[in-house]
Amino acid sequence: MEVRDGETVKKQVEQASSRILEMMALNGKVTDTGALTIRCTDYDSSEEVYRARHPWSVYQVPVPDMEKAMDRLRVELPEMGWKVVKDGVDDSPAKSPQIVAESKGQEYAVDVRLLDERKYGDDPSLIEVTVQSSCYRAK
């Protein structure tokens, strides 16, 4: 397993998030949480093994525009070196559209879901995005 600097990994995950936001080309509001470091649960708790995770979302955009953004991701992610490993619906009761992709050689993954208020009720529609790194050992 690769030894990496946690701050560098967080910056790289945020850069990947920015590129994905650019691909979606939506004019809405974006949550700005910043990437965080979490422990990888696949390893013994005594080991210092982490991943960087950046959850964010885009909202206040009409659902048809969000659907077009998902279509753009289906085309542009592979063009930008990502391999789409899932393109379908998630396992929620609403069966929300979901795209999961992994970067080629960069050790990152993205999970994108369109949450449609027409299926969820009171919550506003949004595209939920989580970009995360593969697990690494801290320097």
N, CA, C and O atoms as CSV, one atom per row, in Angstrom:
chain,resi,resn,atom,element,x,y,z
A,1,MET,N,N,0.843,-1.173,0.000
A,1,MET,CA,C,0.000,0.000,0.000
A,1,MET,C,C,0.891,1.240,0.000
A,1,MET,O,O,1.912,1.294,0.685
A,2,GLU,N,N,0.488,2.202,-0.763
A,2,GLU,CA,C,1.266,3.416,-0.941
A,2,GLU,C,C,1.266,4.285,0.319
A,2,GLU,O,O,0.252,4.396,1.008
A,3,VAL,N,N,2.400,4.890,0.605
A,3,VAL,CA,C,2.516,5.869,1.681
A,3,VAL,C,C,2.359,7.241,1.035
A,3,VAL,O,O,3.071,7.580,0.090
A,4,ARG,N,N,1.408,8.034,1.562
A,4,ARG,CA,C,1.116,9.327,0.951
A,4,ARG,C,C,0.930,10.392,2.025
A,4,ARG,O,O,0.637,10.079,3.179
A,5,ASP,N,N,1.098,11.624,1.644
A,5,ASP,CA,C,0.853,12.756,2.523
A,5,ASP,C,C,-0.640,13.078,2.502
A,5,ASP,O,O,-1.207,13.341,1.442
A,6,GLY,N,N,-1.268,13.058,3.664
A,6,GLY,CA,C,-2.715,13.256,3.762
A,6,GLY,C,C,-3.198,14.577,3.196
A,6,GLY,O,O,-4.240,14.619,2.543
A,7,GLU,N,N,-2.461,15.667,3.431
A,7,GLU,CA,C,-2.879,16.974,2.915
A,7,GLU,C,C,-2.836,16.994,1.388
A,7,GLU,O,O,-3.708,17.579,0.745
A,8,THR,N,N,-1.834,16.363,0.822
A,8,THR,CA,C,-1.727,16.285,-0.638
A,8,THR,C,C,-2.887,15.485,-1.212
A,8,THR,O,O,-3.475,15.877,-2.220
A,9,VAL,N,N,-3.218,14.368,-0.578
A,9,VAL,CA,C,-4.328,13.537,-1.059
A,9,VAL,C,C,-5.636,14.323,-0.993
A,9,VAL,O,O,-6.431,14.277,-1.932
A,10,LYS,N,N,-5.869,15.045,0.107
A,10,LYS,CA,C,-7.095,15.852,0.228
A,10,LYS,C,C,-7.181,16.892,-0.890
A,10,LYS,O,O,-8.252,17.094,-1.464
A,11,LYS,N,N,-6.074,17.546,-1.201
A,11,LYS,CA,C,-6.066,18.545,-2.283
A,11,LYS,C,C,-6.371,17.890,-3.626
A,11,LYS,O,O,-7.108,18.446,-4.441
A,12,GLN,N,N,-5.802,16.707,-3.855
A,12,GLN,CA,C,-6.052,16.010,-5.118
A,12,GLN,C,C,-7.518,15.592,-5.244
A,12,GLN,O,O,-8.089,15.663,-6.333
A,13,VAL,N,N,-8.126,15.162,-4.151
A,13,VAL,CA,C,-9.537,14.790,-4.164
A,13,VAL,C,C,-10.392,16.024,-4.448
A,13,VAL,O,O,-11.355,15.940,-5.211
A,14,GLU,N,N,-10.059,17.157,-3.851
A,14,GLU,CA,C,-10.803,18.392,-4.118
A,14,GLU,C,C,-10.636,18.834,-5.572
A,14,GLU,O,O,-11.582,19.341,-6.174
A,15,GLN,N,N,-9.439,18.647,-6.144
A,15,GLN,CA,C,-9.226,18.978,-7.561
A,15,GLN,C,C,-10.076,18.086,-8.457
A,15,GLN,O,O,-10.651,18.558,-9.438
A,16,ALA,N,N,-10.157,16.799,-8.126
A,16,ALA,CA,C,-11.011,15.886,-8.902
A,16,ALA,C,C,-12.468,16.323,-8.802
A,16,ALA,O,O,-13.196,16.289,-9.794
A,17,SER,N,N,-12.898,16.734,-7.607
A,17,SER,CA,C,-14.265,17.233,-7.429
A,17,SER,C,C,-14.523,18.446,-8.310
A,17,SER,O,O,-15.578,18.552,-8.936
A,18,SER,N,N,-13.565,19.355,-8.357
A,18,SER,CA,C,-13.727,20.564,-9.182
A,18,SER,C,C,-13.880,20.209,-10.652
A,18,SER,O,O,-14.703,20.798,-11.353
A,19,ARG,N,N,-13.091,19.249,-11.121
A,19,ARG,CA,C,-13.209,18.829,-12.526
A,19,ARG,C,C,-14.579,18.208,-12.802
A,19,ARG,O,O,-15.163,18.429,-13.863
A,20,ILE,N,N,-15.083,17.438,-11.849
A,20,ILE,CA,C,-16.405,16.816,-12.027
A,20,ILE,C,C,-17.489,17.888,-12.053
A,20,ILE,O,O,-18.419,17.808,-12.857
A,21,LEU,N,N,-17.380,18.880,-11.191
A,21,LEU,CA,C,-18.343,19.990,-11.204
A,21,LEU,C,C,-18.304,20.713,-12.547
A,21,LEU,O,O,-19.348,21.082,-13.085
A,22,GLU,N,N,-17.108,20.916,-13.086
A,22,GLU,CA,C,-16.980,21.554,-14.402
A,22,GLU,C,C,-17.659,20.716,-15.479
A,22,GLU,O,O,-18.329,21.261,-16.356
A,23,MET,N,N,-17.491,19.390,-15.421
A,23,MET,CA,C,-18.122,18.502,-16.404
A,23,MET,C,C,-19.648,18.616,-16.345
A,23,MET,O,O,-20.319,18.585,-17.377
A,24,MET,N,N,-20.188,18.749,-15.126
A,24,MET,CA,C,-21.643,18.812,-14.983
A,24,MET,C,C,-22.207,20.107,-15.553
A,24,MET,O,O,-23.343,20.128,-16.026
A,25,ALA,N,N,-21.434,21.181,-15.516
A,25,ALA,CA,C,-21.826,22.469,-16.115
A,25,ALA,C,C,-23.205,22.931,-15.660
A,25,ALA,O,O,-24.058,23.276,-16.478
A,26,LEU,N,N,-23.412,22.934,-14.349
A,26,LEU,CA,C,-24.688,23.388,-13.783
A,26,LEU,C,C,-24.526,24.757,-13.131
A,26,LEU,O,O,-23.507,25.045,-12.505
A,27,ASN,N,N,-25.547,25.591,-13.288
A,27,ASN,CA,C,-25.558,26.886,-12.623
A,27,ASN,C,C,-26.491,26.818,-11.429
A,27,ASN,O,O,-27.636,27.266,-11.495
A,28,GLY,N,N,-26.000,26.262,-10.349
A,28,GLY,CA,C,-26.784,26.154,-9.126
A,28,GLY,C,C,-25.900,26.472,-7.946
A,28,GLY,O,O,-24.768,26.927,-8.107
A,29,LYS,N,N,-26.416,26.233,-6.773
A,29,LYS,CA,C,-25.623,26.420,-5.562
A,29,LYS,C,C,-24.875,25.131,-5.260
A,29,LYS,O,O,-25.379,24.035,-5.509
A,30,VAL,N,N,-23.673,25.270,-4.723
A,30,VAL,CA,C,-22.822,24.124,-4.423
A,30,VAL,C,C,-22.448,24.171,-2.951
A,30,VAL,O,O,-22.003,25.204,-2.451
A,31,THR,N,N,-22.627,23.059,-2.264
A,31,THR,CA,C,-22.159,22.996,-0.885
A,31,THR,C,C,-20.636,22.970,-0.920
A,31,THR,O,O,-20.047,22.432,-1.858
A,32,ASP,N,N,-20.004,23.536,0.078
A,32,ASP,CA,C,-18.546,23.610,0.096
A,32,ASP,C,C,-18.046,23.077,1.428
A,32,ASP,O,O,-17.786,23.843,2.356
A,33,THR,N,N,-17.916,21.777,1.514
A,33,THR,CA,C,-17.504,21.154,2.765
A,33,THR,C,C,-15.999,20.963,2.844
A,33,THR,O,O,-15.445,20.947,3.943
A,34,GLY,N,N,-15.333,20.821,1.729
A,34,GLY,CA,C,-13.916,20.492,1.736
A,34,GLY,C,C,-13.718,19.011,2.021
A,34,GLY,O,O,-14.573,18.361,2.622
A,35,ALA,N,N,-12.587,18.492,1.585
A,35,ALA,CA,C,-12.280,17.075,1.791
A,35,ALA,C,C,-11.882,16.841,3.241
A,35,ALA,O,O,-11.365,17.733,3.914
A,36,LEU,N,N,-12.132,15.628,3.704
A,36,LEU,CA,C,-11.726,15.251,5.048
A,36,LEU,C,C,-11.045,13.906,5.005
A,36,LEU,O,O,-11.203,13.145,4.051
A,37,THR,N,N,-10.287,13.616,6.045
A,37,THR,CA,C,-9.567,12.354,6.130
A,37,THR,C,C,-10.308,11.427,7.078
A,37,THR,O,O,-10.671,11.821,8.187
A,38,ILE,N,N,-10.530,10.196,6.640
A,38,ILE,CA,C,-11.193,9.201,7.486
A,38,ILE,C,C,-10.364,7.922,7.466
A,38,ILE,O,O,-9.585,7.691,6.540
A,39,ARG,N,N,-10.534,7.106,8.477
A,39,ARG,CA,C,-9.846,5.808,8.526
A,39,ARG,C,C,-10.499,4.841,7.541
A,39,ARG,O,O,-11.714,4.863,7.340
A,40,CYS,N,N,-9.681,4.004,6.940
A,40,CYS,CA,C,-10.206,2.925,6.099
A,40,CYS,C,C,-10.656,1.804,7.021
A,40,CYS,O,O,-9.877,1.313,7.838
A,41,THR,N,N,-11.880,1.410,6.894
A,41,THR,CA,C,-12.443,0.396,7.788
A,41,THR,C,C,-12.048,-1.018,7.390
A,41,THR,O,O,-12.313,-1.963,8.134
A,42,ASP,N,N,-11.423,-1.179,6.238
A,42,ASP,CA,C,-11.022,-2.512,5.769
A,42,ASP,C,C,-9.754,-3.018,6.444
A,42,ASP,O,O,-9.329,-4.146,6.197
A,43,TYR,N,N,-9.151,-2.197,7.288
A,43,TYR,CA,C,-7.866,-2.537,7.890
A,43,TYR,C,C,-7.971,-2.566,9.410
A,43,TYR,O,O,-8.888,-1.989,9.994
A,44,ASP,N,N,-7.030,-3.237,10.032
A,44,ASP,CA,C,-6.924,-3.311,11.491
A,44,ASP,C,C,-6.895,-1.892,12.060
A,44,ASP,O,O,-6.197,-1.025,11.534
A,45,SER,N,N,-7.647,-1.657,13.125
A,45,SER,CA,C,-7.746,-0.314,13.686
A,45,SER,C,C,-6.416,0.194,14.235
A,45,SER,O,O,-6.272,1.397,14.456
A,46,SER,N,N,-5.446,-0.682,14.460
A,46,SER,CA,C,-4.147,-0.232,14.950
A,46,SER,C,C,-3.275,0.334,13.825
A,46,SER,O,O,-2.286,1.018,14.089
A,47,GLU,N,N,-3.638,0.050,12.584
A,47,GLU,CA,C,-2.876,0.560,11.448
A,47,GLU,C,C,-3.344,1.970,11.106
A,47,GLU,O,O,-4.526,2.293,11.224
A,48,GLU,N,N,-2.412,2.788,10.687
A,48,GLU,CA,C,-2.753,4.150,10.279
A,48,GLU,C,C,-2.996,4.156,8.776
A,48,GLU,O,O,-2.129,4.532,7.987
A,49,VAL,N,N,-4.196,3.731,8.402
A,49,VAL,CA,C,-4.592,3.642,7.006
A,49,VAL,C,C,-5.810,4.541,6.822
A,49,VAL,O,O,-6.804,4.417,7.538
A,50,TYR,N,N,-5.716,5.449,5.846
A,50,TYR,CA,C,-6.737,6.474,5.677
A,50,TYR,C,C,-7.177,6.585,4.224
A,50,TYR,O,O,-6.596,5.980,3.324
A,51,ARG,N,N,-8.209,7.369,4.033
A,51,ARG,CA,C,-8.629,7.804,2.708
A,51,ARG,C,C,-9.142,9.226,2.845
A,51,ARG,O,O,-9.610,9.626,3.912
A,52,ALA,N,N,-9.055,9.983,1.770
A,52,ALA,CA,C,-9.638,11.326,1.736
A,52,ALA,C,C,-11.010,11.206,1.091
A,52,ALA,O,O,-11.193,10.472,0.120
A,53,ARG,N,N,-11.965,11.934,1.643
A,53,ARG,CA,C,-13.348,11.852,1.168
A,53,ARG,C,C,-13.899,13.260,1.032
A,53,ARG,O,O,-13.757,14.070,1.948
A,54,HIS,N,N,-14.524,13.563,-0.091
A,54,HIS,CA,C,-15.085,14.897,-0.332
A,54,HIS,C,C,-16.546,14.781,-0.789
A,54,HIS,O,O,-16.819,14.609,-1.977
A,55,PRO,N,N,-17.479,14.878,0.163
A,55,PRO,CA,C,-18.898,14.884,-0.206
A,55,PRO,C,C,-19.375,16.316,-0.466
A,55,PRO,O,O,-19.031,17.233,0.279
A,56,TRP,N,N,-20.159,16.499,-1.512
A,56,TRP,CA,C,-20.725,17.809,-1.806
A,56,TRP,C,C,-21.959,17.618,-2.687
A,56,TRP,O,O,-22.228,16.512,-3.157
A,57,SER,N,N,-22.697,18.685,-2.905
A,57,SER,CA,C,-23.880,18.577,-3.758
A,57,SER,C,C,-24.138,19.889,-4.485
A,57,SER,O,O,-23.645,20.948,-4.097
A,58,VAL,N,N,-24.933,19.785,-5.561
A,58,VAL,CA,C,-25.385,20.930,-6.341
A,58,VAL,C,C,-26.908,20.952,-6.230
A,58,VAL,O,O,-27.566,19.929,-6.418
A,59,TYR,N,N,-27.461,22.128,-5.922
A,59,TYR,CA,C,-28.905,22.233,-5.746
A,59,TYR,C,C,-29.406,23.562,-6.314
A,59,TYR,O,O,-28.622,24.380,-6.796
A,60,GLN,N,N,-30.708,23.758,-6.249
A,60,GLN,CA,C,-31.399,24.900,-6.860
A,60,GLN,C,C,-31.170,24.942,-8.369
A,60,GLN,O,O,-30.834,25.970,-8.956
A,61,VAL,N,N,-31.371,23.763,-8.962
A,61,VAL,CA,C,-31.272,23.594,-10.408
A,61,VAL,C,C,-32.478,22.754,-10.826
A,61,VAL,O,O,-32.804,21.785,-10.140
A,62,PRO,N,N,-33.150,23.091,-11.925
A,62,PRO,CA,C,-34.273,22.256,-12.380
A,62,PRO,C,C,-33.824,20.813,-12.648
A,62,PRO,O,O,-32.718,20.576,-13.134
A,63,VAL,N,N,-34.692,19.865,-12.326
A,63,VAL,CA,C,-34.361,18.449,-12.497
A,63,VAL,C,C,-33.966,18.116,-13.941
A,63,VAL,O,O,-33.012,17.360,-14.129
A,64,PRO,N,N,-34.646,18.639,-14.970
A,64,PRO,CA,C,-34.191,18.321,-16.336
A,64,PRO,C,C,-32.736,18.739,-16.591
A,64,PRO,O,O,-32.019,18.053,-17.320
A,65,ASP,N,N,-32.297,19.851,-16.002
A,65,ASP,CA,C,-30.899,20.269,-16.145
A,65,ASP,C,C,-29.976,19.291,-15.414
A,65,ASP,O,O,-28.877,19.003,-15.887
A,66,MET,N,N,-30.418,18.783,-14.270
A,66,MET,CA,C,-29.629,17.792,-13.531
A,66,MET,C,C,-29.514,16.498,-14.331
A,66,MET,O,O,-28.460,15.862,-14.344
A,67,GLU,N,N,-30.592,16.114,-14.990
A,67,GLU,CA,C,-30.559,14.903,-15.820
A,67,GLU,C,C,-29.566,15.076,-16.973
A,67,GLU,O,O,-28.852,14.135,-17.320
A,68,LYS,N,N,-29.517,16.273,-17.567
A,68,LYS,CA,C,-28.549,16.544,-18.636
A,68,LYS,C,C,-27.126,16.504,-18.088
A,68,LYS,O,O,-26.211,16.044,-18.771
A,69,ALA,N,N,-26.934,16.986,-16.854
A,69,ALA,CA,C,-25.605,16.942,-16.232
A,69,ALA,C,C,-25.158,15.499,-16.032
A,69,ALA,O,O,-23.988,15.179,-16.238
A,70,MET,N,N,-26.073,14.635,-15.636
A,70,MET,CA,C,-25.743,13.210,-15.484
A,70,MET,C,C,-25.348,12.627,-16.838
A,70,MET,O,O,-24.401,11.846,-16.923
A,71,ASP,N,N,-26.069,13.003,-17.897
A,71,ASP,CA,C,-25.735,12.539,-19.247
A,71,ASP,C,C,-24.334,13.023,-19.655
A,71,ASP,O,O,-23.570,12.274,-20.263
A,72,ARG,N,N,-24.004,14.278,-19.316
A,72,ARG,CA,C,-22.664,14.797,-19.634
A,72,ARG,C,C,-21.595,13.980,-18.915
A,72,ARG,O,O,-20.549,13.680,-19.490
A,73,LEU,N,N,-21.857,13.620,-17.658
A,73,LEU,CA,C,-20.884,12.811,-16.920
A,73,LEU,C,C,-20.676,11.447,-17.574
A,73,LEU,O,O,-19.557,10.935,-17.616
A,74,ARG,N,N,-21.756,10.866,-18.080
A,74,ARG,CA,C,-21.643,9.556,-18.740
A,74,ARG,C,C,-20.686,9.622,-19.925
A,74,ARG,O,O,-19.983,8.654,-20.213
A,75,VAL,N,N,-20.659,10.752,-20.605
A,75,VAL,CA,C,-19.793,10.932,-21.769
A,75,VAL,C,C,-18.406,11.423,-21.353
A,75,VAL,O,O,-17.397,10.888,-21.812
A,76,GLU,N,N,-18.351,12.427,-20.496
A,76,GLU,CA,C,-17.083,13.106,-20.206
A,76,GLU,C,C,-16.197,12.372,-19.202
A,76,GLU,O,O,-14.973,12.470,-19.294
A,77,LEU,N,N,-16.767,11.649,-18.256
A,77,LEU,CA,C,-15.910,10.916,-17.316
A,77,LEU,C,C,-14.960,9.962,-18.055
A,77,LEU,O,O,-13.755,9.992,-17.804
A,78,PRO,N,N,-15.477,9.113,-18.964
A,78,PRO,CA,C,-14.543,8.234,-19.708
A,78,PRO,C,C,-13.542,9.023,-20.558
A,78,PRO,O,O,-12.388,8.615,-20.693
A,79,GLU,N,N,-13.976,10.140,-21.127
A,79,GLU,CA,C,-13.067,10.959,-21.928
A,79,GLU,C,C,-11.937,11.535,-21.078
A,79,GLU,O,O,-10.852,11.808,-21.592
A,80,MET,N,N,-12.185,11.722,-19.777
A,80,MET,CA,C,-11.194,12.299,-18.867
A,80,MET,C,C,-10.438,11.232,-18.086
A,80,MET,O,O,-9.782,11.542,-17.091
A,81,GLY,N,N,-10.523,9.975,-18.526
A,81,GLY,CA,C,-9.742,8.912,-17.910
A,81,GLY,C,C,-10.405,8.201,-16.745
A,81,GLY,O,O,-9.725,7.538,-15.961
A,82,TRP,N,N,-11.708,8.325,-16.618
A,82,TRP,CA,C,-12.442,7.604,-15.571
A,82,TRP,C,C,-13.143,6.405,-16.211
A,82,TRP,O,O,-13.598,6.477,-17.353
A,83,LYS,N,N,-13.223,5.323,-15.474
A,83,LYS,CA,C,-13.943,4.139,-15.939
A,83,LYS,C,C,-15.270,4.067,-15.176
A,83,LYS,O,O,-15.279,3.965,-13.949
A,84,VAL,N,N,-16.385,4.120,-15.902
A,84,VAL,CA,C,-17.698,4.020,-15.267
A,84,VAL,C,C,-17.924,2.554,-14.900
A,84,VAL,O,O,-17.952,1.687,-15.774
A,85,VAL,N,N,-18.084,2.282,-13.603
A,85,VAL,CA,C,-18.269,0.911,-13.138
A,85,VAL,C,C,-19.726,0.625,-12.779
A,85,VAL,O,O,-20.115,-0.531,-12.617
A,86,LYS,N,N,-20.533,1.688,-12.656
A,86,LYS,CA,C,-21.967,1.513,-12.448
A,86,LYS,C,C,-22.681,2.698,-13.061
A,86,LYS,O,O,-22.301,3.848,-12.841
A,87,ASP,N,N,-23.712,2.415,-13.827
A,87,ASP,CA,C,-24.578,3.451,-14.389
A,87,ASP,C,C,-25.985,2.882,-14.361
A,87,ASP,O,O,-26.381,2.119,-15.242
A,88,GLY,N,N,-26.721,3.258,-13.352
A,88,GLY,CA,C,-28.064,2.714,-13.177
A,88,GLY,C,C,-28.789,3.447,-12.072
A,88,GLY,O,O,-28.841,4.676,-12.055
A,89,VAL,N,N,-29.347,2.684,-11.148
A,89,VAL,CA,C,-30.053,3.284,-10.016
A,89,VAL,C,C,-29.460,2.755,-8.715
A,89,VAL,O,O,-28.902,1.659,-8.671
A,90,ASP,N,N,-29.591,3.556,-7.657
A,90,ASP,CA,C,-29.082,3.120,-6.356
A,90,ASP,C,C,-30.085,2.182,-5.698
A,90,ASP,O,O,-31.113,1.853,-6.292
A,91,ASP,N,N,-29.794,1.752,-4.481
A,91,ASP,CA,C,-30.680,0.804,-3.805
A,91,ASP,C,C,-31.669,1.473,-2.856
A,91,ASP,O,O,-32.247,0.809,-1.996
A,92,SER,N,N,-31.867,2.783,-3.004
A,92,SER,CA,C,-32.857,3.488,-2.181
A,92,SER,C,C,-34.266,3.167,-2.688
A,92,SER,O,O,-34.425,2.699,-3.816
A,93,PRO,N,N,-35.284,3.414,-1.867
A,93,PRO,CA,C,-36.661,3.181,-2.324
A,93,PRO,C,C,-37.018,4.011,-3.564
A,93,PRO,O,O,-37.844,3.591,-4.374
A,94,ALA,N,N,-36.395,5.187,-3.711
A,94,ALA,CA,C,-36.691,6.048,-4.865
A,94,ALA,C,C,-35.970,5.601,-6.127
A,94,ALA,O,O,-36.265,6.098,-7.215
A,95,LYS,N,N,-35.008,4.649,-5.996
A,95,LYS,CA,C,-34.229,4.180,-7.151
A,95,LYS,C,C,-33.621,5.368,-7.912
A,95,LYS,O,O,-33.849,5.540,-9.110
A,96,SER,N,N,-32.853,6.168,-7.196
A,96,SER,CA,C,-32.241,7.362,-7.773
A,96,SER,C,C,-31.178,6.998,-8.803
A,96,SER,O,O,-30.444,6.027,-8.623
A,97,PRO,N,N,-31.095,7.778,-9.888
A,97,PRO,CA,C,-30.036,7.553,-10.865
A,97,PRO,C,C,-28.672,7.677,-10.190
A,97,PRO,O,O,-28.449,8.584,-9.389
A,98,GLN,N,N,-27.759,6.756,-10.519
A,98,GLN,CA,C,-26.445,6.733,-9.885
A,98,GLN,C,C,-25.378,6.380,-10.910
A,98,GLN,O,O,-25.555,5.485,-11.736
A,99,ILE,N,N,-24.264,7.107,-10.836
A,99,ILE,CA,C,-23.076,6.812,-11.635
A,99,ILE,C,C,-21.918,6.637,-10.656
A,99,ILE,O,O,-21.685,7.493,-9.802
A,100,VAL,N,N,-21.200,5.534,-10.784
A,100,VAL,CA,C,-19.992,5.304,-9.994
A,100,VAL,C,C,-18.857,5.106,-10.995
A,100,VAL,O,O,-18.971,4.328,-11.942
A,101,ALA,N,N,-17.755,5.830,-10.762
A,101,ALA,CA,C,-16.613,5.735,-11.674
A,101,ALA,C,C,-15.315,5.728,-10.875
A,101,ALA,O,O,-15.238,6.255,-9.765
A,102,GLU,N,N,-14.299,5.115,-11.476
A,102,GLU,CA,C,-12.969,5.055,-10.873
A,102,GLU,C,C,-11.978,5.684,-11.837
A,102,GLU,O,O,-12.058,5.477,-13.048
A,103,SER,N,N,-11.038,6.458,-11.288
A,103,SER,CA,C,-10.023,7.060,-12.146
A,103,SER,C,C,-9.011,5.997,-12.552
A,103,SER,O,O,-8.744,5.057,-11.804
A,104,LYS,N,N,-8.460,6.161,-13.734
A,104,LYS,CA,C,-7.457,5.213,-14.216
A,104,LYS,C,C,-6.088,5.689,-13.754
A,104,LYS,O,O,-5.586,6.707,-14.230
A,105,GLY,N,N,-5.483,4.950,-12.825
A,105,GLY,CA,C,-4.146,5.271,-12.365
A,105,GLY,C,C,-4.060,6.337,-11.291
A,105,GLY,O,O,-2.989,6.545,-10.720
A,106,GLN,N,N,-5.132,7.003,-11.007
A,106,GLN,CA,C,-5.087,8.083,-10.025
A,106,GLN,C,C,-5.602,7.656,-8.649
A,106,GLN,O,O,-5.477,8.400,-7.676
A,107,GLU,N,N,-6.177,6.462,-8.574
A,107,GLU,CA,C,-6.624,5.926,-7.285
A,107,GLU,C,C,-7.760,6.711,-6.643
A,107,GLU,O,O,-7.764,6.913,-5.429
A,108,TYR,N,N,-8.724,7.155,-7.447
A,108,TYR,CA,C,-9.878,7.879,-6.932
A,108,TYR,C,C,-11.159,7.243,-7.453
A,108,TYR,O,O,-11.168,6.576,-8.488
A,109,ALA,N,N,-12.238,7.468,-6.711
A,109,ALA,CA,C,-13.559,7.008,-7.138
A,109,ALA,C,C,-14.555,8.131,-6.911
A,109,ALA,O,O,-14.364,8.983,-6.043
A,110,VAL,N,N,-15.618,8.123,-7.698
A,110,VAL,CA,C,-16.688,9.098,-7.532
A,110,VAL,C,C,-18.026,8.374,-7.563
A,110,VAL,O,O,-18.224,7.435,-8.334
A,111,ASP,N,N,-18.943,8.830,-6.708
A,111,ASP,CA,C,-20.312,8.319,-6.652
A,111,ASP,C,C,-21.223,9.532,-6.811
A,111,ASP,O,O,-21.198,10.447,-5.989
A,112,VAL,N,N,-22.029,9.533,-7.879
A,112,VAL,CA,C,-22.907,10.653,-8.192
A,112,VAL,C,C,-24.345,10.145,-8.219
A,112,VAL,O,O,-24.655,9.154,-8.880
A,113,ARG,N,N,-25.225,10.846,-7.483
A,113,ARG,CA,C,-26.643,10.453,-7.438
A,113,ARG,C,C,-27.527,11.674,-7.640
A,113,ARG,O,O,-27.266,12.746,-7.096
A,114,LEU,N,N,-28.570,11.493,-8.428
A,114,LEU,CA,C,-29.557,12.545,-8.629
A,114,LEU,C,C,-30.738,12.253,-7.711
A,114,LEU,O,O,-31.449,11.264,-7.892
A,115,LEU,N,N,-30.937,13.118,-6.731
A,115,LEU,CA,C,-32.049,12.955,-5.792
A,115,LEU,C,C,-33.165,13.900,-6.221
A,115,LEU,O,O,-33.042,15.118,-6.091
A,116,ASP,N,N,-34.234,13.342,-6.725
A,116,ASP,CA,C,-35.348,14.086,-7.318
A,116,ASP,C,C,-36.431,14.305,-6.267
A,116,ASP,O,O,-36.970,13.349,-5.708
A,117,GLU,N,N,-36.747,15.584,-6.002
A,117,GLU,CA,C,-37.743,15.905,-4.980
A,117,GLU,C,C,-39.121,15.297,-5.288
A,117,GLU,O,O,-39.932,15.101,-4.383
A,118,ARG,N,N,-39.374,15.007,-6.549
A,118,ARG,CA,C,-40.666,14.399,-6.894
A,118,ARG,C,C,-40.781,12.993,-6.325
A,118,ARG,O,O,-41.884,12.471,-6.159
A,119,LYS,N,N,-39.615,12.370,-6.020
A,119,LYS,CA,C,-39.610,11.026,-5.431
A,119,LYS,C,C,-39.373,11.056,-3.931
A,119,LYS,O,O,-39.723,10.114,-3.220
A,120,TYR,N,N,-38.769,12.156,-3.447
A,120,TYR,CA,C,-38.389,12.227,-2.035
A,120,TYR,C,C,-39.332,13.077,-1.193
A,120,TYR,O,O,-39.276,13.011,0.035
A,121,GLY,N,N,-40.191,13.868,-1.814
A,121,GLY,CA,C,-41.120,14.666,-1.024
A,121,GLY,C,C,-40.596,16.043,-0.684
A,121,GLY,O,O,-40.399,16.870,-1.575
A,122,ASP,N,N,-40.368,16.299,0.589
A,122,ASP,CA,C,-40.062,17.652,1.056
A,122,ASP,C,C,-38.653,18.139,0.729
A,122,ASP,O,O,-38.440,19.346,0.608
A,123,ASP,N,N,-37.702,17.249,0.585
A,123,ASP,CA,C,-36.329,17.672,0.339
A,123,ASP,C,C,-36.179,18.204,-1.082
A,123,ASP,O,O,-36.761,17.648,-2.013
A,124,PRO,N,N,-35.401,19.284,-1.260
A,124,PRO,CA,C,-35.199,19.817,-2.612
A,124,PRO,C,C,-34.356,18.868,-3.459
A,124,PRO,O,O,-33.563,18.084,-2.938
A,125,SER,N,N,-34.542,18.953,-4.760
A,125,SER,CA,C,-33.754,18.136,-5.689
A,125,SER,C,C,-32.297,18.570,-5.641
A,125,SER,O,O,-31.983,19.746,-5.461
A,126,LEU,N,N,-31.418,17.592,-5.805
A,126,LEU,CA,C,-29.992,17.899,-5.837
A,126,LEU,C,C,-29.232,16.754,-6.466
A,126,LEU,O,O,-29.740,15.640,-6.589
A,127,ILE,N,N,-28.001,17.049,-6.864
A,127,ILE,CA,C,-27.065,16.012,-7.273
A,127,ILE,C,C,-26.061,15.896,-6.146
A,127,ILE,O,O,-25.398,16.867,-5.781
A,128,GLU,N,N,-25.957,14.698,-5.600
A,128,GLU,CA,C,-25.057,14.408,-4.489
A,128,GLU,C,C,-23.815,13.735,-5.060
A,128,GLU,O,O,-23.915,12.759,-5.803
A,129,VAL,N,N,-22.644,14.262,-4.710
A,129,VAL,CA,C,-21.380,13.757,-5.245
A,129,VAL,C,C,-20.449,13.424,-4.084
A,129,VAL,O,O,-20.323,14.203,-3.139
A,130,THR,N,N,-19.803,12.277,-4.156
A,130,THR,CA,C,-18.750,11.946,-3.198
A,130,THR,C,C,-17.543,11.454,-3.984
A,130,THR,O,O,-17.618,10.468,-4.716
A,131,VAL,N,N,-16.428,12.161,-3.817
A,131,VAL,CA,C,-15.161,11.763,-4.414
A,131,VAL,C,C,-14.285,11.279,-3.274
A,131,VAL,O,O,-14.189,11.936,-2.237
A,132,GLN,N,N,-13.649,10.139,-3.460
A,132,GLN,CA,C,-12.754,9.650,-2.413
A,132,GLN,C,C,-11.522,8.991,-3.009
A,132,GLN,O,O,-11.532,8.497,-4.137
A,133,SER,N,N,-10.459,9.001,-2.207
A,133,SER,CA,C,-9.216,8.369,-2.625
A,133,SER,C,C,-9.243,6.900,-2.228
A,133,SER,O,O,-10.087,6.464,-1.446
A,134,SER,N,N,-8.307,6.155,-2.780
A,134,SER,CA,C,-8.088,4.805,-2.294
A,134,SER,C,C,-7.408,4.913,-0.924
A,134,SER,O,O,-6.958,5.991,-0.534
A,135,CYS,N,N,-7.339,3.817,-0.214
A,135,CYS,CA,C,-6.700,3.823,1.100
A,135,CYS,C,C,-5.190,3.978,0.950
A,135,CYS,O,O,-4.591,3.478,-0.003
A,136,TYR,N,N,-4.593,4.673,1.901
A,136,TYR,CA,C,-3.140,4.887,1.900
A,136,TYR,C,C,-2.625,4.908,3.330
A,136,TYR,O,O,-3.374,5.130,4.282
A,137,ARG,N,N,-1.343,4.674,3.451
A,137,ARG,CA,C,-0.680,4.805,4.767
A,137,ARG,C,C,-0.191,6.233,4.896
A,137,ARG,O,O,0.355,6.811,3.957
A,138,ALA,N,N,-0.400,6.789,6.083
A,138,ALA,CA,C,0.036,8.170,6.326
A,138,ALA,C,C,1.547,8.243,6.434
A,138,ALA,O,O,2.194,7.335,6.957
A,139,LYS,N,N,2.103,9.346,5.927
A,139,LYS,CA,C,3.547,9.584,6.059
A,139,LYS,C,C,3.901,9.844,7.497
A,139,LYS,O,O,5.069,10.066,7.815
